[in-house]
Amino acid sequence: MANKLLLIEDVEDLGRSGDIVNVRPGFARNFLLPRGLALVADRSALRMQARLQEERKKKAIEDKRQAEEQKNILDGVVIETIVKVDHEGHMYGSVSSGDIVHLLEKQANIVLEKRAIQLKHAIKELGVHQINVKLNEGVQSSFTLKIIPEEVKGALSIKADAEPTAEES
């Protein structure tokens, strides 16, 4: 089994349609070839390469246009989530990229893949967070996520006892 393959379709973290790639035999045998994502790079496959690359260029232009449209929609979006907190104001749990995808779909009617959300780790703090998104063809965008504490009986009494700030008086 040859290690050089011609990709028929885009494969995440490997290459784009029309690329010649070197992969390990097991990956080729167990994943790429059975799913029809690649062909062994022989003479007939190499003749197909130019056609695949031309198709990929056309698809890239369309993907970039769609990503720019999605970026324009996402840039002004503000979503909110209400989380449970303890009496000291610390969150129980966290807000993950999966949670953010569901919030976007419910509140803003925007459908994204979970991997598009660029979070290093789940958010464990209350407040306003800027969330970065990586769309197709390298287009970057961001939106705002507000994490609001659920009002608890203990927190309400503390707020009532506190002195008013300059905005309240």
N, C-alpha and C positions, 0 to 999 in steps of 0.2 A: 504494500500500500504506500503510495507516494505521499510525501508530506506537503507538497505544493498543491494548492487547490485554487480554483477560480470561484469566487463567490458569486452566486446567482442572485441573492438578495442581501440586503444590509444585515449585518450581524453586530449587535451591541458589543462594544469593546474589542472588536476584531477588525472590521473593515466594511467597506461599502460594495455595492454591486459592481462587478467588473474588476475588482482588485484581485491580484494574485497574492495569496498569503501562505505562510509556512505554519503548520499546526502539528501537534503531536498526533501520532497515528490513532490513538484511542479516541481523541476528540473528533477526528474526522470520521472514523468508523462508527462511533456510537451516537454522535449528535448531528454533525453537518450533513453527511451523505444520506442517512435515512430520512431526514426532514426535507431533503431537496434544496438545501441552502447553498450547496457547493457542488462542484464537479472536479474530478481529478484533472489537473492542468496538463492535458495532452495537446496534440496539434489541433484537433477539432475544437477543443475548448478555448484555445488561444485565439482562434479565428472568431469565436463568439465574443471575445473580450471587448473589442471596439464597439460592437452593437450595444452591449450591456452598459458600457461607460457612457455612451450617448444617451441612452434611456435614463441613466442615473442623473445626468446633468439636467434633463428636462424635469425630472421629479424633484430635484433639489431646488429649482427655481419655484415650483409650485409650493413645496414645503416651506420655503423661506417666506413666501407671500402669506401663507396661512399663519405662520408663526408671528409675523409682524402684526397681522390683524389681532391675533390673540394677545400679543403684547400690549397693543393699544387698549384693549378691553381690561386687561389685568392691572395696568398701571394705576388707575384711580380707585381700585377696589379696597374696601375696608370690611373685614369680617370680624365677628365677635363670637366669643364662646364664654359660657358661664361655667366655672369650675368650683368644686367644693374645697373649702379651706378650713383649717383648724382655727382655734381661738386666737392664735398668734398671727394668722394670716398666711401660713404656709400651705401650699397646694397639696392635696392628696393626689398622688399620681402625676401625670404629665400630659402634654399635648404633643402627639407624634405627627409625622408627615401623613400617615393614613387618616388621622383625625382632621388634619387641615384639608385634605382632598375632599372628605365628606362635607366639611363646612363650606368649602367653595361651591360644591355642587348644590347644596341646599340653599345657601344664602345668595349666591351670585349667579347661579345657573351656569357655572363654568366647569367643564370636565377636563381634568388633567390626570396624568399618570402619577402614581406615588413617587416614582423615581425622578420626576421633574422637579419636585420640591427639594431645595438644597439646604438641608438641615444636617449639621454635624451630629447632633444628638437631640433628643426630645426636649421641649421647652418645659422648665420646671419653675418658672417665675411668673408672677402676675405682672400686668402692664401692657404696654404697646410694643410690638415686635415687628420689625421689617423682615419679611420672608422673601428670599431670593428664589427665582424659578429659572430653570434652564429649559428652553423650548427647542424645537427642531432647528437644525442647521445653525446651532450655536447662538441663537437669539436669547438674550438675557432680559428678564423682567423682574418686577417685585411688586408686592402688595403689603397691606398692613393687617396685622392680626392683633385684636384687642382681647386680652385675657382678663375677664372680670370675675371677682369673687362672688360666690353665692352669698346672699345676706344671711347671716346666722344671728340667732337671738342674742348671744353674748356680744357680738360685734356691734349690734344696734345700740345696746345699752352703753357701750364704750363711746360710740360716736355722740350719743346724747349728752354724756357727761363732759366731753372735751370742750375746751374753750373755742369759740368761733374764730375763724381765720379772717384775714382782712377782706376776703371776698364775701363772707357771710354777713359781716356787720355793716 
